[in-house]
């Protein structure tokens, strides 16, 4: 596993590392209802090896709803754009979105939530 970045480049404790990257209680972003607002208080972007030996790019987010994890490149890309702008303010809010591509493939996304 390789940590790529965390909120405000904070070094993670062992407990935080476990919660962000290994906990079985983490929720898949796909299981979050569309339109749900999430209050973000931390995140960890990392690469890990899946059970087939392939490297995958992941993001785990600490929210008011628990820890949420995704490998969706669309979600990760848009989340990190928001984090770049707002993470120094401390807690910020996002809204979970999803849709279907032109090829009928489902995808998940996020946007900055209105206050």
C-alpha positions in Angstrom: 0.0 0.0 0.0 1.2 3.5 -0.8 -0.4 6.6 0.7 -0.5 9.4 -1.9 -2.0 12.2 0.1 -4.1 13.0 3.1 -6.1 16.0 4.3 -3.6 18.8 4.7 -0.9 16.2 4.2 -1.4 15.1 7.8 0.6 12.0 8.9 -1.8 9.2 9.9 -1.7 7.3 13.2 -1.8 3.5 13.0 -5.5 3.7 14.0 -6.3 6.2 11.3 -4.4 4.2 8.7 -6.4 1.1 9.6 -9.8 3.0 9.6 -9.0 4.6 6.2 -7.5 1.7 4.4 -8.4 -1.7 6.0 -11.6 -1.5 8.1 -14.4 -3.8 7.1 -16.9 -1.2 8.4 -16.0 1.3 5.6 -19.0 2.0 3.3 -18.8 1.9 -0.4 -19.7 5.3 -2.0 -22.0 3.3 -4.3 -24.1 2.6 -1.2 -24.6 6.3 -0.3 -27.9 7.7 -1.5 -27.8 10.2 -4.3 -28.1 13.7 -3.0 -26.9 12.8 0.4 -24.7 15.5 2.0 -21.5 14.4 3.6 -19.5 16.5 6.1 -15.8 15.7 5.3 -13.3 15.9 8.2 -10.5 13.8 6.6 -9.4 11.8 3.7 -6.7 9.4 2.4 -5.8 8.8 -1.2 -3.8 5.7 -1.8 -2.9 2.8 -4.1 -3.3 -0.8 -2.9 -3.2 -4.3 -4.5 -6.5 -6.0 -5.0 -7.1 -9.8 -4.4 -6.1 -10.4 -8.1 -2.7 -8.7 -7.7 -3.7 -5.6 -9.6 -2.9 -2.1 -8.3 -5.9 0.0 -7.7 -6.3 3.7 -6.9 -8.6 4.4 -3.9 -9.9 7.2 -1.8 -11.3 6.9 1.7 -13.2 9.8 3.3 -13.9 10.4 7.0 -17.4 11.8 7.2 -20.2 12.4 9.6 -21.8 9.2 8.2 -18.6 7.1 8.8 -15.7 6.2 6.6 -16.5 6.0 2.9 -14.3 4.4 0.3 -14.3 4.4 -3.5 -12.2 3.5 -6.5 -14.2 5.6 -8.9 -11.8 7.8 -10.8 -14.5 10.3 -11.5 -15.4 10.6 -7.9 -11.8 10.8 -6.8 -10.8 13.4 -9.4 -13.7 15.7 -8.5 -13.3 15.2 -4.7 -9.6 16.1 -4.8 -10.5 19.3 -6.8 -12.9 20.3 -4.0 -10.4 19.3 -1.3 -7.6 21.4 -2.9 -9.8 24.5 -2.5 -11.4 23.8 0.9 -9.3 21.4 3.0 -7.4 24.3 4.7 -10.8 25.6 6.0 -11.2 22.4 8.0 -14.5 20.5 7.6 -16.3 20.9 4.2 -19.4 19.3 2.7 -19.9 17.4 -0.5 -23.0 15.8 -2.0 -22.9 12.4 -3.6 -24.1 12.1 -7.2 -24.4 9.4 -9.8 -25.4 8.9 -13.3 -25.1 6.8 -16.4 -22.5 7.2 -19.2 -23.4 7.4 -22.9 -22.4 3.7 -23.0 -25.0 2.9 -20.2 -22.4 2.4 -17.5 -23.2 3.7 -14.1 -20.8 6.1 -12.4 -20.5 7.9 -9.1 -19.5 11.5 -8.6 -19.5 14.3 -6.0 -19.9 18.0 -5.9 -19.5 20.8 -3.3 -22.6 20.9 -1.2 -24.6 24.1 -0.8 -24.5 25.4 2.8 
